Amino acid sequence: MTQLVDNENLNRFLNGFYRESDVKPPVENDPYLSYLTNEAKLVMGSTVFDGKAEIAQMRQNMWTKVTKRHHVVEKVAFVNPKEVLLTGYVEYTLFNGKTLTSAFAGNAVFENDDFKKMSLYHVYLDTAPMAAALSS
């Protein structure tokens, strides 16, 4: 397990969450959703996904463009006892065989300070490089 911060529960959550994020989801019972509250909100750029059903559909759609993903979290900073900011990068292999690496930042708000369920995850990622790689 990668030691990102001096908090065992948060390290366990982040390692598991991004491990599941990097696996193509099954149509039903996506393990990724177990990291979220039922009413969780996921925001990618300006697009908001409310609740597990919308997030599950977003994950299905996301994997139509990629065959492989690998997230690396580099820094984590506490905003308060239930909220962190993080930065890192994600490596993609696209369905057309091209590969690219994009930096990302995130804001994660947890239901409690035990870091078992996230209630809000806001991802900041420049999608232009992927769009260009998919169009050429």
Buried (B, 14 or more C-beta within 10 A) or exposed (E): EEEBBEBEBBBEBBBBBBBBBBBEBEEEEBEBBEBBBEEBBBBBEEEEBEBBEBBBEBBBEBBEBBEBBBBEBEEBEEEEEBBBBBBBBBBBBBEEEEEBEBEBEBBBBBBEEEBBBBBBBBBBBEEEBBEEBBEE
